Amino acid sequence: METNTNTDTTESEGRAPVARYAELQALVAEMATDFEKFYKDGNKAAGTRVRNAMQALKTFAQTVRTEVQAIKNEGGAPAAKDEQ
């Protein structure tokens, strides 16, 4: 939850949030309750949801890595449609 506080500070400094970063934050935020249920309460079903969410995060991370590499190799800035 401290991460969300830090991001709010960064956004208030005048930088527009990047769409992919916002997606990442949403993925991580959705996991919070299941992490708590699993690690604090020992809820095994929540553990399964955590594992599924982590797999989705891994897939998302790979997609972003591929995008970043492609943009870097093209030598240009990312398309404006990603910042909407």
Secondary structure, DSSP 4 states (H G I P E B T S, - for coil): -HHHHHHHHHHHTTPPPPHHHHHHHHHHHHHHHHHHHHHHH--HHHHHHHHHHHHHHHHHHHHHHHHHHHHHHHTSPPPGGGG-
